[in-house]
Structure formats: structure tokens, C-alpha cells
Amino acid sequence: GYRIDLLVEEKVVIEIKTVETLNDVHTAQVLTYLKLGNYKLGLLLNFHVAVLNNGIKRLIN
């Protein structure tokens, strides 16, 4: 099933990961959430990085 990690103000989908590297499957997951929920903005956050800015990916529907 589909389960969004965080939804902020019914506008921003946030998906949290702790993986070595983000890949296309992670991106597709967030894009699916955006399309199914008709949301415009998604953030894919990977906490398995030394600097958090390097683990943030912004996605637009």
C-alpha cells in the first residue's frame, strides 16, 4: 500500500529515508504520492549523509 511519511499543511509530501544513496525507486515513490494525492511539492530526505543538504531532493508534480 501507499503511505506518506509526512504531509505538511495538506500541500507538501515528505518521504524520509536512511539509505546509502537515493535511487529511481525512491523518486518514483514520491512522484506516485504526488500524483495520487494531487499534491504539487515533494521532498525526499535521506538522513544517511554527512551533510543533510546533500540528502534533500525536491520533486514537483
PDBQT receptor file of N, H, CA, C and O in Angstrom, charges set to zero:
ATOM      1  N   GLY A   1       0.810  -1.184   0.000  1.00  0.00    +0.000 N 
ATOM      2  CA  GLY A   1       0.000   0.000   0.000  1.00  0.00    +0.000 C 
ATOM      3  C   GLY A   1       0.855   1.250   0.000  1.00  0.00    +0.000 C 
ATOM      4  O   GLY A   1       2.077   1.206   0.146  1.00  0.00    +0.000 OA
ATOM      5  N   TYR A   2       0.182   2.341  -0.165  1.00  0.00    +0.000 N 
ATOM      6  H   TYR A   2      -0.810   2.377  -0.283  1.00  0.00    +0.000 HD
ATOM      7  CA  TYR A   2       0.847   3.638  -0.209  1.00  0.00    +0.000 C 
ATOM      8  C   TYR A   2       0.645   4.356   1.113  1.00  0.00    +0.000 C 
ATOM      9  O   TYR A   2      -0.477   4.474   1.606  1.00  0.00    +0.000 OA
ATOM     10  N   ARG A   3       1.745   4.833   1.682  1.00  0.00    +0.000 N 
ATOM     11  H   ARG A   3       2.656   4.737   1.281  1.00  0.00    +0.000 HD
ATOM     12  CA  ARG A   3       1.663   5.536   2.955  1.00  0.00    +0.000 C 
ATOM     13  C   ARG A   3       2.714   6.644   2.986  1.00  0.00    +0.000 C 
ATOM     14  O   ARG A   3       3.916   6.378   2.998  1.00  0.00    +0.000 OA
ATOM     15  N   ILE A   4       2.244   7.880   2.997  1.00  0.00    +0.000 N 
ATOM     16  H   ILE A   4       1.267   8.096   2.988  1.00  0.00    +0.000 HD
ATOM     17  CA  ILE A   4       3.127   9.043   3.037  1.00  0.00    +0.000 C 
ATOM     18  C   ILE A   4       3.720   9.157   4.440  1.00  0.00    +0.000 C 
ATOM     19  O   ILE A   4       3.004   9.017   5.432  1.00  0.00    +0.000 OA
ATOM     20  N   ASP A   5       5.025   9.410   4.525  1.00  0.00    +0.000 N 
ATOM     21  H   ASP A   5       5.607   9.524   3.719  1.00  0.00    +0.000 HD
ATOM     22  CA  ASP A   5       5.661   9.581   5.835  1.00  0.00    +0.000 C 
ATOM     23  C   ASP A   5       5.135  10.827   6.535  1.00  0.00    +0.000 C 
ATOM     24  O   ASP A   5       4.683  10.751   7.677  1.00  0.00    +0.000 OA
ATOM     25  N   LEU A   6       5.190  11.976   5.861  1.00  0.00    +0.000 N 
ATOM     26  H   LEU A   6       5.558  12.038   4.933  1.00  0.00    +0.000 HD
ATOM     27  CA  LEU A   6       4.692  13.237   6.427  1.00  0.00    +0.000 C 
ATOM     28  C   LEU A   6       3.971  14.030   5.344  1.00  0.00    +0.000 C 
ATOM     29  O   LEU A   6       4.396  14.064   4.189  1.00  0.00    +0.000 OA
ATOM     30  N   LEU A   7       2.878  14.664   5.739  1.00  0.00    +0.000 N 
ATOM     31  H   LEU A   7       2.533  14.636   6.677  1.00  0.00    +0.000 HD
ATOM     32  CA  LEU A   7       2.161  15.573   4.850  1.00  0.00    +0.000 C 
ATOM     33  C   LEU A   7       2.006  16.892   5.599  1.00  0.00    +0.000 C 
ATOM     34  O   LEU A   7       1.356  16.951   6.643  1.00  0.00    +0.000 OA
ATOM     35  N   VAL A   8       2.608  17.949   5.057  1.00  0.00    +0.000 N 
ATOM     36  H   VAL A   8       3.136  17.901   4.209  1.00  0.00    +0.000 HD
ATOM     37  CA  VAL A   8       2.627  19.245   5.728  1.00  0.00    +0.000 C 
ATOM     38  C   VAL A   8       1.575  20.165   5.102  1.00  0.00    +0.000 C 
ATOM     39  O   VAL A   8       1.594  20.422   3.899  1.00  0.00    +0.000 OA
ATOM     40  N   GLU A   9       0.661  20.654   5.941  1.00  0.00    +0.000 N 
ATOM     41  H   GLU A   9       0.646  20.445   6.919  1.00  0.00    +0.000 HD
ATOM     42  CA  GLU A   9      -0.366  21.611   5.517  1.00  0.00    +0.000 C 
ATOM     43  C   GLU A   9      -1.172  21.119   4.315  1.00  0.00    +0.000 C 
ATOM     44  O   GLU A   9      -1.652  21.925   3.517  1.00  0.00    +0.000 OA
ATOM     45  N   GLU A  10      -1.324  19.793   4.181  1.00  0.00    +0.000 N 
ATOM     46  H   GLU A  10      -0.934  19.138   4.829  1.00  0.00    +0.000 HD
ATOM     47  CA  GLU A  10      -2.042  19.208   3.039  1.00  0.00    +0.000 C 
ATOM     48  C   GLU A  10      -1.461  19.670   1.702  1.00  0.00    +0.000 C 
ATOM     49  O   GLU A  10      -2.172  19.724   0.699  1.00  0.00    +0.000 OA
ATOM     50  N   LYS A  11      -0.154  20.005   1.689  1.00  0.00    +0.000 N 
ATOM     51  H   LYS A  11       0.424  19.960   2.504  1.00  0.00    +0.000 HD
ATOM     52  CA  LYS A  11       0.472  20.532   0.474  1.00  0.00    +0.000 C 
ATOM     53  C   LYS A  11       1.790  19.864   0.123  1.00  0.00    +0.000 C 
ATOM     54  O   LYS A  11       2.057  19.606  -1.050  1.00  0.00    +0.000 OA
ATOM     55  N   VAL A  12       2.615  19.581   1.116  1.00  0.00    +0.000 N 
ATOM     56  H   VAL A  12       2.398  19.790   2.069  1.00  0.00    +0.000 HD
ATOM     57  CA  VAL A  12       3.974  19.098   0.863  1.00  0.00    +0.000 C 
ATOM     58  C   VAL A  12       4.124  17.668   1.375  1.00  0.00    +0.000 C 
ATOM     59  O   VAL A  12       3.907  17.390   2.555  1.00  0.00    +0.000 OA
ATOM     60  N   VAL A  13       4.499  16.767   0.466  1.00  0.00    +0.000 N 
ATOM     61  H   VAL A  13       4.675  16.992  -0.492  1.00  0.00    +0.000 HD
ATOM     62  CA  VAL A  13       4.755  15.373   0.813  1.00  0.00    +0.000 C 
ATOM     63  C   VAL A  13       6.224  15.248   1.204  1.00  0.00    +0.000 C 
ATOM     64  O   VAL A  13       7.106  15.686   0.464  1.00  0.00    +0.000 OA
ATOM     65  N   ILE A  14       6.486  14.652   2.364  1.00  0.00    +0.000 N 
ATOM     66  H   ILE A  14       5.770  14.296   2.965  1.00  0.00    +0.000 HD
ATOM     67  CA  ILE A  14       7.860  14.424   2.800  1.00  0.00    +0.000 C 
ATOM     68  C   ILE A  14       8.061  12.928   2.999  1.00  0.00    +0.000 C 
ATOM     69  O   ILE A  14       7.350  12.290   3.776  1.00  0.00    +0.000 OA
ATOM     70  N   GLU A  15       9.034  12.381   2.291  1.00  0.00    +0.000 N 
ATOM     71  H   GLU A  15       9.612  12.899   1.660  1.00  0.00    +0.000 HD
ATOM     72  CA  GLU A  15       9.377  10.968   2.401  1.00  0.00    +0.000 C 
ATOM     73  C   GLU A  15      10.762  10.880   3.024  1.00  0.00    +0.000 C 
ATOM     74  O   GLU A  15      11.712  11.489   2.531  1.00  0.00    +0.000 OA
ATOM     75  N   ILE A  16      10.874  10.121   4.110  1.00  0.00    +0.000 N 
ATOM     76  H   ILE A  16      10.102   9.627   4.510  1.00  0.00    +0.000 HD
ATOM     77  CA  ILE A  16      12.124  10.020   4.864  1.00  0.00    +0.000 C 
ATOM     78  C   ILE A  16      12.788   8.675   4.588  1.00  0.00    +0.000 C 
ATOM     79  O   ILE A  16      12.150   7.625   4.657  1.00  0.00    +0.000 OA
ATOM     80  N   LYS A  17      14.064   8.725   4.277  1.00  0.00    +0.000 N 
ATOM     81  H   LYS A  17      14.582   9.578   4.221  1.00  0.00    +0.000 HD
ATOM     82  CA  LYS A  17      14.852   7.518   4.021  1.00  0.00    +0.000 C 
ATOM     83  C   LYS A  17      16.149   7.585   4.821  1.00  0.00    +0.000 C 
ATOM     84  O   LYS A  17      16.615   8.659   5.202  1.00  0.00    +0.000 OA
ATOM     85  N   THR A  18      16.710   6.422   5.060  1.00  0.00    +0.000 N 
ATOM     86  H   THR A  18      16.332   5.549   4.751  1.00  0.00    +0.000 HD
ATOM     87  CA  THR A  18      18.058   6.297   5.606  1.00  0.00    +0.000 C 
ATOM     88  C   THR A  18      18.745   5.208   4.792  1.00  0.00    +0.000 C 
ATOM     89  O   THR A  18      18.827   4.053   5.210  1.00  0.00    +0.000 OA
ATOM     90  N   VAL A  19      19.232   5.601   3.627  1.00  0.00    +0.000 N 
ATOM     91  H   VAL A  19      19.166   6.539   3.288  1.00  0.00    +0.000 HD
ATOM     92  CA  VAL A  19      19.836   4.661   2.686  1.00  0.00    +0.000 C 
ATOM     93  C   VAL A  19      21.187   5.192   2.225  1.00  0.00    +0.000 C 
ATOM     94  O   VAL A  19      21.481   6.381   2.350  1.00  0.00    +0.000 OA
ATOM     95  N   GLU A  20      21.999   4.292   1.693  1.00  0.00    +0.000 N 
ATOM     96  H   GLU A  20      21.760   3.326   1.591  1.00  0.00    +0.000 HD
ATOM     97  CA  GLU A  20      23.327   4.666   1.198  1.00  0.00    +0.000 C 
ATOM     98  C   GLU A  20      23.215   5.753   0.119  1.00  0.00    +0.000 C 
ATOM     99  O   GLU A  20      23.888   6.781   0.192  1.00  0.00    +0.000 OA
ATOM    100  N   THR A  21      22.361   5.513  -0.874  1.00  0.00    +0.000 N 
ATOM    101  H   THR A  21      21.814   4.678  -0.933  1.00  0.00    +0.000 HD
ATOM    102  CA  THR A  21      22.110   6.505  -1.927  1.00  0.00    +0.000 C 
ATOM    103  C   THR A  21      20.647   6.443  -2.336  1.00  0.00    +0.000 C 
ATOM    104  O   THR A  21      20.031   5.377  -2.329  1.00  0.00    +0.000 OA
ATOM    105  N   LEU A  22      20.102   7.590  -2.691  1.00  0.00    +0.000 N 
ATOM    106  H   LEU A  22      20.601   8.456  -2.697  1.00  0.00    +0.000 HD
ATOM    107  CA  LEU A  22      18.738   7.633  -3.214  1.00  0.00    +0.000 C 
ATOM    108  C   LEU A  22      18.775   7.142  -4.657  1.00  0.00    +0.000 C 
ATOM    109  O   LEU A  22      19.700   7.466  -5.402  1.00  0.00    +0.000 OA
ATOM    110  N   ASN A  23      17.769   6.360  -5.052  1.00  0.00    +0.000 N 
ATOM    111  H   ASN A  23      17.017   6.097  -4.447  1.00  0.00    +0.000 HD
ATOM    112  CA  ASN A  23      17.730   5.867  -6.424  1.00  0.00    +0.000 C 
ATOM    113  C   ASN A  23      16.381   6.159  -7.072  1.00  0.00    +0.000 C 
ATOM    114  O   ASN A  23      15.527   6.817  -6.478  1.00  0.00    +0.000 OA
ATOM    115  N   ASP A  24      16.200   5.669  -8.285  1.00  0.00    +0.000 N 
ATOM    116  H   ASP A  24      16.894   5.135  -8.767  1.00  0.00    +0.000 HD
ATOM    117  CA  ASP A  24      14.987   5.953  -9.057  1.00  0.00    +0.000 C 
ATOM    118  C   ASP A  24      13.724   5.414  -8.397  1.00  0.00    +0.000 C 
ATOM    119  O   ASP A  24      12.650   5.992  -8.564  1.00  0.00    +0.000 OA
ATOM    120  N   VAL A  25      13.833   4.323  -7.656  1.00  0.00    +0.000 N 
ATOM    121  H   VAL A  25      14.706   3.854  -7.521  1.00  0.00    +0.000 HD
ATOM    122  CA  VAL A  25      12.663   3.758  -6.969  1.00  0.00    +0.000 C 
ATOM    123  C   VAL A  25      12.153   4.736  -5.916  1.00  0.00    +0.000 C 
ATOM    124  O   VAL A  25      10.943   4.913  -5.770  1.00  0.00    +0.000 OA
ATOM    125  N   HIS A  26      13.055   5.364  -5.189  1.00  0.00    +0.000 N 
ATOM    126  H   HIS A  26      14.037   5.220  -5.308  1.00  0.00    +0.000 HD
ATOM    127  CA  HIS A  26      12.664   6.343  -4.169  1.00  0.00    +0.000 C 
ATOM    128  C   HIS A  26      11.988   7.556  -4.819  1.00  0.00    +0.000 C 
ATOM    129  O   HIS A  26      10.975   8.052  -4.326  1.00  0.00    +0.000 OA
ATOM    130  N   THR A  27      12.554   8.018  -5.916  1.00  0.00    +0.000 N 
ATOM    131  H   THR A  27      13.377   7.615  -6.317  1.00  0.00    +0.000 HD
ATOM    132  CA  THR A  27      11.974   9.150  -6.636  1.00  0.00    +0.000 C 
ATOM    133  C   THR A  27      10.588   8.795  -7.159  1.00  0.00    +0.000 C 
ATOM    134  O   THR A  27       9.653   9.585  -7.032  1.00  0.00    +0.000 OA
ATOM    135  N   ALA A  28      10.454   7.611  -7.746  1.00  0.00    +0.000 N 
ATOM    136  H   ALA A  28      11.214   6.969  -7.850  1.00  0.00    +0.000 HD
ATOM    137  CA  ALA A  28       9.161   7.169  -8.277  1.00  0.00    +0.000 C 
ATOM    138  C   ALA A  28       8.119   7.070  -7.175  1.00  0.00    +0.000 C 
ATOM    139  O   ALA A  28       6.948   7.376  -7.398  1.00  0.00    +0.000 OA
ATOM    140  N   GLN A  29       8.533   6.647  -5.995  1.00  0.00    +0.000 N 
ATOM    141  H   GLN A  29       9.484   6.399  -5.814  1.00  0.00    +0.000 HD
ATOM    142  CA  GLN A  29       7.616   6.535  -4.859  1.00  0.00    +0.000 C 
ATOM    143  C   GLN A  29       7.017   7.900  -4.518  1.00  0.00    +0.000 C 
ATOM    144  O   GLN A  29       5.804   8.021  -4.346  1.00  0.00    +0.000 OA
ATOM    145  N   VAL A  30       7.856   8.919  -4.420  1.00  0.00    +0.000 N 
ATOM    146  H   VAL A  30       8.842   8.821  -4.559  1.00  0.00    +0.000 HD
ATOM    147  CA  VAL A  30       7.371  10.261  -4.085  1.00  0.00    +0.000 C 
ATOM    148  C   VAL A  30       6.508  10.814  -5.218  1.00  0.00    +0.000 C 
ATOM    149  O   VAL A  30       5.468  11.419  -4.959  1.00  0.00    +0.000 OA
ATOM    150  N   LEU A  31       6.920  10.617  -6.454  1.00  0.00    +0.000 N 
ATOM    151  H   LEU A  31       7.765  10.125  -6.665  1.00  0.00    +0.000 HD
ATOM    152  CA  LEU A  31       6.127  11.098  -7.584  1.00  0.00    +0.000 C 
ATOM    153  C   LEU A  31       4.756  10.429  -7.622  1.00  0.00    +0.000 C 
ATOM    154  O   LEU A  31       3.769  11.064  -7.993  1.00  0.00    +0.000 OA
ATOM    155  N   THR A  32       4.684   9.159  -7.243  1.00  0.00    +0.000 N 
ATOM    156  H   THR A  32       5.486   8.643  -6.941  1.00  0.00    +0.000 HD
ATOM    157  CA  THR A  32       3.399   8.460  -7.164  1.00  0.00    +0.000 C 
ATOM    158  C   THR A  32       2.513   9.092  -6.110  1.00  0.00    +0.000 C 
ATOM    159  O   THR A  32       1.327   9.319  -6.352  1.00  0.00    +0.000 OA
ATOM    160  N   TYR A  33       3.071   9.382  -4.938  1.00  0.00    +0.000 N 
ATOM    161  H   TYR A  33       4.034   9.197  -4.741  1.00  0.00    +0.000 HD
ATOM    162  CA  TYR A  33       2.307  10.053  -3.884  1.00  0.00    +0.000 C 
ATOM    163  C   TYR A  33       1.774  11.398  -4.369  1.00  0.00    +0.000 C 
ATOM    164  O   TYR A  33       0.624  11.750  -4.105  1.00  0.00    +0.000 OA
ATOM    165  N   LEU A  34       2.615  12.145  -5.078  1.00  0.00    +0.000 N 
ATOM    166  H   LEU A  34       3.549  11.859  -5.293  1.00  0.00    +0.000 HD
ATOM    167  CA  LEU A  34       2.213  13.460  -5.571  1.00  0.00    +0.000 C 
ATOM    168  C   LEU A  34       1.056  13.341  -6.563  1.00  0.00    +0.000 C 
ATOM    169  O   LEU A  34       0.094  14.106  -6.502  1.00  0.00    +0.000 OA
ATOM    170  N   LYS A  35       1.161  12.381  -7.469  1.00  0.00    +0.000 N 
ATOM    171  H   LYS A  35       1.943  11.760  -7.518  1.00  0.00    +0.000 HD
ATOM    172  CA  LYS A  35       0.121  12.218  -8.486  1.00  0.00    +0.000 C 
ATOM    173  C   LYS A  35      -1.180  11.709  -7.887  1.00  0.00    +0.000 C 
ATOM    174  O   LYS A  35      -2.251  12.233  -8.194  1.00  0.00    +0.000 OA
ATOM    175  N   LEU A  36      -1.098  10.694  -7.035  1.00  0.00    +0.000 N 
ATOM    176  H   LEU A  36      -0.228  10.269  -6.786  1.00  0.00    +0.000 HD
ATOM    177  CA  LEU A  36      -2.311  10.117  -6.449  1.00  0.00    +0.000 C 
ATOM    178  C   LEU A  36      -3.034  11.099  -5.530  1.00  0.00    +0.000 C 
ATOM    179  O   LEU A  36      -4.264  11.110  -5.478  1.00  0.00    +0.000 OA
ATOM    180  N   GLY A  37      -2.284  11.914  -4.814  1.00  0.00    +0.000 N 
ATOM    181  H   GLY A  37      -1.285  11.905  -4.856  1.00  0.00    +0.000 HD
ATOM    182  CA  GLY A  37      -2.888  12.866  -3.887  1.00  0.00    +0.000 C 
ATOM    183  C   GLY A  37      -3.111  14.240  -4.480  1.00  0.00    +0.000 C 
ATOM    184  O   GLY A  37      -3.639  15.134  -3.818  1.00  0.00    +0.000 OA
ATOM    185  N   ASN A  38      -2.701  14.410  -5.749  1.00  0.00    +0.000 N 
ATOM    186  H   ASN A  38      -2.272  13.684  -6.287  1.00  0.00    +0.000 HD
ATOM    187  CA  ASN A  38      -2.802  15.702  -6.427  1.00  0.00    +0.000 C 
ATOM    188  C   ASN A  38      -2.076  16.807  -5.646  1.00  0.00    +0.000 C 
ATOM    189  O   ASN A  38      -2.580  17.920  -5.501  1.00  0.00    +0.000 OA
ATOM    190  N   TYR A  39      -0.879  16.467  -5.147  1.00  0.00    +0.000 N 
ATOM    191  H   TYR A  39      -0.469  15.563  -5.265  1.00  0.00    +0.000 HD
ATOM    192  CA  TYR A  39      -0.031  17.431  -4.456  1.00  0.00    +0.000 C 
ATOM    193  C   TYR A  39       0.998  17.966  -5.441  1.00  0.00    +0.000 C 
ATOM    194  O   TYR A  39       1.318  17.301  -6.427  1.00  0.00    +0.000 OA
ATOM    195  N   LYS A  40       1.515  19.159  -5.184  1.00  0.00    +0.000 N 
ATOM    196  H   LYS A  40       1.255  19.699  -4.384  1.00  0.00    +0.000 HD
ATOM    197  CA  LYS A  40       2.456  19.789  -6.110  1.00  0.00    +0.000 C 
ATOM    198  C   LYS A  40       3.926  19.585  -5.735  1.00  0.00    +0.000 C 
ATOM    199  O   LYS A  40       4.775  19.450  -6.615  1.00  0.00    +0.000 OA
ATOM    200  N   LEU A  41       4.232  19.562  -4.426  1.00  0.00    +0.000 N 
ATOM    201  H   LEU A  41       3.542  19.671  -3.711  1.00  0.00    +0.000 HD
ATOM    202  CA  LEU A  41       5.624  19.549  -3.985  1.00  0.00    +0.000 C 
ATOM    203  C   LEU A  41       5.918  18.353  -3.094  1.00  0.00    +0.000 C 
ATOM    204  O   LEU A  41       5.135  18.008  -2.208  1.00  0.00    +0.000 OA
ATOM    205  N   GLY A  42       7.067  17.725  -3.346  1.00  0.00    +0.000 N 
ATOM    206  H   GLY A  42       7.703  18.005  -4.065  1.00  0.00    +0.000 HD
ATOM    207  CA  GLY A  42       7.519  16.623  -2.510  1.00  0.00    +0.000 C 
ATOM    208  C   GLY A  42       8.982  16.797  -2.157  1.00  0.00    +0.000 C 
ATOM    209  O   GLY A  42       9.769  17.308  -2.955  1.00  0.00    +0.000 OA
ATOM    210  N   LEU A  43       9.341  16.369  -0.958  1.00  0.00    +0.000 N 
ATOM    211  H   LEU A  43       8.702  15.954  -0.310  1.00  0.00    +0.000 HD
ATOM    212  CA  LEU A  43      10.739  16.371  -0.534  1.00  0.00    +0.000 C 
ATOM    213  C   LEU A  43      11.129  14.949  -0.172  1.00  0.00    +0.000 C 
ATOM    214  O   LEU A  43      10.449  14.282   0.608  1.00  0.00    +0.000 OA
ATOM    215  N   LEU A  44      12.219  14.501  -0.740  1.00  0.00    +0.000 N 
ATOM    216  H   LEU A  44      12.772  15.043  -1.373  1.00  0.00    +0.000 HD
ATOM    217  CA  LEU A  44      12.779  13.197  -0.433  1.00  0.00    +0.000 C 
ATOM    218  C   LEU A  44      14.009  13.453   0.427  1.00  0.00    +0.000 C 
ATOM    219  O   LEU A  44      14.988  14.036  -0.039  1.00  0.00    +0.000 OA
ATOM    220  N   LEU A  45      13.957  13.017   1.683  1.00  0.00    +0.000 N 
ATOM    221  H   LEU A  45      13.162  12.543   2.061  1.00  0.00    +0.000 HD
ATOM    222  CA  LEU A  45      15.036  13.283   2.630  1.00  0.00    +0.000 C 
ATOM    223  C   LEU A  45      15.788  12.002   2.952  1.00  0.00    +0.000 C 
ATOM    224  O   LEU A  45      15.186  11.000   3.337  1.00  0.00    +0.000 OA
ATOM    225  N   ASN A  46      17.103  12.038   2.792  1.00  0.00    +0.000 N 
ATOM    226  H   ASN A  46      17.592  12.853   2.479  1.00  0.00    +0.000 HD
ATOM    227  CA  ASN A  46      17.950  10.908   3.146  1.00  0.00    +0.000 C 
ATOM    228  C   ASN A  46      18.847  11.328   4.313  1.00  0.00    +0.000 C 
ATOM    229  O   ASN A  46      19.675  12.229   4.184  1.00  0.00    +0.000 OA
ATOM    230  N   PHE A  47      18.667  10.663   5.443  1.00  0.00    +0.000 N 
ATOM    231  H   PHE A  47      17.994   9.930   5.548  1.00  0.00    +0.000 HD
ATOM    232  CA  PHE A  47      19.429  11.012   6.641  1.00  0.00    +0.000 C 
ATOM    233  C   PHE A  47      20.747  10.245   6.755  1.00  0.00    +0.000 C 
ATOM    234  O   PHE A  47      21.458  10.391   7.749  1.00  0.00    +0.000 OA
ATOM    235  N   HIS A  48      21.081   9.435   5.758  1.00  0.00    +0.000 N 
ATOM    236  H   HIS A  48      20.503   9.316   4.951  1.00  0.00    +0.000 HD
ATOM    237  CA  HIS A  48      22.328   8.674   5.794  1.00  0.00    +0.000 C 
ATOM    238  C   HIS A  48      23.427   9.427   5.030  1.00  0.00    +0.000 C 
ATOM    239  O   HIS A  48      24.119   8.847   4.193  1.00  0.00    +0.000 OA
ATOM    240  N   VAL A  49      23.576  10.714   5.326  1.00  0.00    +0.000 N 
ATOM    241  H   VAL A  49      23.014  11.185   6.006  1.00  0.00    +0.000 HD
ATOM    242  CA  VAL A  49      24.595  11.555   4.694  1.00  0.00    +0.000 C 
ATOM    243  C   VAL A  49      25.290  12.381   5.774  1.00  0.00    +0.000 C 
ATOM    244  O   VAL A  49      24.728  12.618   6.843  1.00  0.00    +0.000 OA
ATOM    245  N   ALA A  50      26.504  12.810   5.486  1.00  0.00    +0.000 N 
ATOM    246  H   ALA A  50      26.961  12.618   4.618  1.00  0.00    +0.000 HD
ATOM    247  CA  ALA A  50      27.256  13.605   6.458  1.00  0.00    +0.000 C 
ATOM    248  C   ALA A  50      26.669  15.008   6.609  1.00  0.00    +0.000 C 
ATOM    249  O   ALA A  50      26.618  15.549   7.713  1.00  0.00    +0.000 OA
ATOM    250  N   VAL A  51      26.226  15.594   5.491  1.00  0.00    +0.000 N 
ATOM    251  H   VAL A  51      26.268  15.154   4.594  1.00  0.00    +0.000 HD
ATOM    252  CA  VAL A  51      25.627  16.928   5.487  1.00  0.00    +0.000 C 
ATOM    253  C   VAL A  51      24.204  16.790   4.949  1.00  0.00    +0.000 C 
ATOM    254  O   VAL A  51      24.005  16.345   3.819  1.00  0.00    +0.000 OA
ATOM    255  N   LEU A  52      23.223  17.171   5.754  1.00  0.00    +0.000 N 
ATOM    256  H   LEU A  52      23.385  17.532   6.672  1.00  0.00    +0.000 HD
ATOM    257  CA  LEU A  52      21.823  16.942   5.385  1.00  0.00    +0.000 C 
ATOM    258  C   LEU A  52      21.448  17.586   4.053  1.00  0.00    +0.000 C 
ATOM    259  O   LEU A  52      20.637  17.028   3.315  1.00  0.00    +0.000 OA
ATOM    260  N   ASN A  53      22.014  18.738   3.732  1.00  0.00    +0.000 N 
ATOM    261  H   ASN A  53      22.673  19.191   4.332  1.00  0.00    +0.000 HD
ATOM    262  CA  ASN A  53      21.706  19.382   2.445  1.00  0.00    +0.000 C 
ATOM    263  C   ASN A  53      21.986  18.462   1.263  1.00  0.00    +0.000 C 
ATOM    264  O   ASN A  53      21.329  18.566   0.227  1.00  0.00    +0.000 OA
ATOM    265  N   ASN A  54      22.947  17.569   1.410  1.00  0.00    +0.000 N 
ATOM    266  H   ASN A  54      23.480  17.485   2.252  1.00  0.00    +0.000 HD
ATOM    267  CA  ASN A  54      23.276  16.625   0.341  1.00  0.00    +0.000 C 
ATOM    268  C   ASN A  54      22.253  15.501   0.230  1.00  0.00    +0.000 C 
ATOM    269  O   ASN A  54      22.263  14.751  -0.746  1.00  0.00    +0.000 OA
ATOM    270  N   GLY A  55      21.382  15.376   1.208  1.00  0.00    +0.000 N 
ATOM    271  H   GLY A  55      21.374  15.985   2.002  1.00  0.00    +0.000 HD
ATOM    272  CA  GLY A  55      20.401  14.298   1.207  1.00  0.00    +0.000 C 
ATOM    273  C   GLY A  55      18.986  14.760   0.926  1.00  0.00    +0.000 C 
ATOM    274  O   GLY A  55      18.036  14.017   1.170  1.00  0.00    +0.000 OA
ATOM    275  N   ILE A  56      18.827  15.971   0.419  1.00  0.00    +0.000 N 
ATOM    276  H   ILE A  56      19.599  16.575   0.222  1.00  0.00    +0.000 HD
ATOM    277  CA  ILE A  56      17.491  16.510   0.142  1.00  0.00    +0.000 C 
ATOM    278  C   ILE A  56      17.275  16.582  -1.364  1.00  0.00    +0.000 C 
ATOM    279  O   ILE A  56      18.087  17.141  -2.100  1.00  0.00    +0.000 OA
ATOM    280  N   LYS A  57      16.156  16.002  -1.805  1.00  0.00    +0.000 N 
ATOM    281  H   LYS A  57      15.496  15.548  -1.206  1.00  0.00    +0.000 HD
ATOM    282  CA  LYS A  57      15.788  16.068  -3.216  1.00  0.00    +0.000 C 
ATOM    283  C   LYS A  57      14.380  16.642  -3.305  1.00  0.00    +0.000 C 
ATOM    284  O   LYS A  57      13.452  16.125  -2.683  1.00  0.00    +0.000 OA
ATOM    285  N   ARG A  58      14.225  17.700  -4.073  1.00  0.00    +0.000 N 
ATOM    286  H   ARG A  58      14.978  18.120  -4.579  1.00  0.00    +0.000 HD
ATOM    287  CA  ARG A  58      12.934  18.389  -4.234  1.00  0.00    +0.000 C 
ATOM    288  C   ARG A  58      12.277  17.895  -5.518  1.00  0.00    +0.000 C 
ATOM    289  O   ARG A  58      12.905  17.870  -6.576  1.00  0.00    +0.000 OA
ATOM    290  N   LEU A  59      11.007  17.502  -5.414  1.00  0.00    +0.000 N 
ATOM    291  H   LEU A  59      10.497  17.522  -4.554  1.00  0.00    +0.000 HD
ATOM    292  CA  LEU A  59      10.285  16.976  -6.569  1.00  0.00    +0.000 C 
ATOM    293  C   LEU A  59       8.996  17.763  -6.776  1.00  0.00    +0.000 C 
ATOM    294  O   LEU A  59       8.313  18.119  -5.816  1.00  0.00    +0.000 OA
ATOM    295  N   ILE A  60       8.677  18.028  -8.026  1.00  0.00    +0.000 N 
ATOM    296  H   ILE A  60       9.232  17.739  -8.806  1.00  0.00    +0.000 HD
ATOM    297  CA  ILE A  60       7.486  18.794  -8.386  1.00  0.00    +0.000 C 
ATOM    298  C   ILE A  60       6.577  17.913  -9.236  1.00  0.00    +0.000 C 
ATOM    299  O   ILE A  60       7.045  17.169 -10.097  1.00  0.00    +0.000 OA
ATOM    300  N   ASN A  61       5.277  18.006  -8.986  1.00  0.00    +0.000 N 
ATOM    301  H   ASN A  61       4.896  18.611  -8.287  1.00  0.00    +0.000 HD
ATOM    302  CA  ASN A  61       4.294  17.274  -9.794  1.00  0.00    +0.000 C 
ATOM    303  C   ASN A  61       3.819  18.179 -10.906  1.00  0.00    +0.000 C 
ATOM    304  O   ASN A  61       2.985  17.775 -11.717  1.00  0.00    +0.000 OA
TER     305      ASN A  61
